[in-house]
Amino acid sequence: MTIALDATYSLGRNLSGVGVYSRELLFGLARAHPEERFRFCYRPHRFLPSFRETLPWNASRSLLIGAPPGNLFHALNQRVDFPSGSGPRRVVSTFHDLFVMTGDYSSPEFRARFTEQARSAADRSDAVIAVSRFTAGQLEALLKVDRTRIFVIPHGVYPAPETLVERKNMVLFVGAIQRRKNVARLVRAFEKMPGDWKLVLAGASDGYGAAEELQAVNDSPRRSSIELLGYISNSELHRLYRRARIFAFPSLDEGFGMPVLEAMAYGVPVIASQSSALPEVAGDAALLIDPMDSDALADALLRLATNPDLRDDLVHRGLERARAFTWESAVERTWSVYNELK
């Protein structure tokens, strides 16, 4: 069986969640199944850059225009746009989130385009992989996908290297600065923290609604204690995870929430939203708060800042929680979906 996968989003040194997922699946599947042949397909704007990559010996690259090659095609980012009736016999799509359809987190034009692509991918896929039970429920409710076609396969995370680094009085947030990430409320909550604490915001500052979130940063009476780093390298991100004493992720809507697991893997106690997919990712290893309630978020920050025993408890719970999510499991379970379609 020749398996084609959309590898478009796997390129680059500092990847987003979809990029990390794509890369782990592509290389993990090829490594786990040397007896099979894989085609890594790239859309035109990424095809030439893909030649900088060394592919697994049992994989080749293809330009993704029209119908992809192979017996089975896996759309790793919920996009199936080749002509109906052409191409592979079986199609699998991974859906990471549907927040564009449910909240004011994008322009009307992008929402319409996204919705059309999502409906097409859902309708034309023999199997649909959801990265969380929350996203699976949205697939049923918003796109009317029959539950029998949905397979929930969470992301993975790698254990952090064991290094002894002194923690600082730092609250870390990782993610793009945009309305959905709820940075303005985090800033207001942080203003109640003791004066020797810092808030570090790591992520690009050009997301939808970023201007309002950045205004909250610039207007804050604690502005001198807030670091706005912009987009950072993986090495710098890992350094921050090792230094932070608290990780705060009060996002309004997440299809999964990979930074929560990353922080746990690095031994950082986590505060996260009690909504969307975050409770099922965090389990009992985080303080969960109403993301619309700045006071509740401030109370959680102060509890962790002043209670080292609570921090230690969440660190141990978080490390155990992170060990339950592996990329090897994601690859194995994805392969099982392929086998069901043979």
Secondary structure, DSSP 8 states (H G I E B T S, - for coil): -EEEEE-GGG-SSS--HHHHHHHHHHHHHHHH-TTSEEEEEE-HHHHTGGGGS---TTEEEEE-SSS--SSEEEETTS---S-TT-S-SEEEEEE---HHHHSS-S-HHHHHHHHHHHHHHHHH-SEEEESSHHHHHHHHHHH---GGGEEE----------------SEEEEES--SGGGTHHHHHHHHTTS-TT-EEEEES-S-STTHHHHHHHHHH-TTGGGEEEEES--HHHHHHHHHH-SEEEE--S--SS-HHHHHHHHTT--EEEESSTTHHHHHTTSEEEE-TT-HHHHHHHHHHHHH-HHHHHHHHHHHHHHHHT--HHHHHHHHHHHHHHT-
